[in-house]
């Protein structure tokens, strides 16, 4: 149970750090914000496809553990991509100003 809470804390910290960094980048210009939105949506969509749809296409080979390794690899990589895409979209949503110039 301690490990679960530790992993939850680490991934929450990683997601928040990524979102905060993206927020600062998105505040610099509307062009960057648009690119980050497109990139975040693409990363999230590719991650969901890699984690949920591609493992079903791995052929089942009796007696070989390669299929299980490939499925686990797709889950980890796809889940990471979806996590990064969601954190990017959160960071863009947190960016309130159109530019990084201070307001009087």
Buried (B, 14 or more C-beta within 10 A) or exposed (E): EEEEEEEEEEEEEEBEEBBBEBBEBBBBEEEBBEBBBEBBBEBBEBBBBBBBEBBEEBEEEEEEEEBEEBBEBBBEBBBBBBBBBBBBBBBBBBBEEEEEEEEE
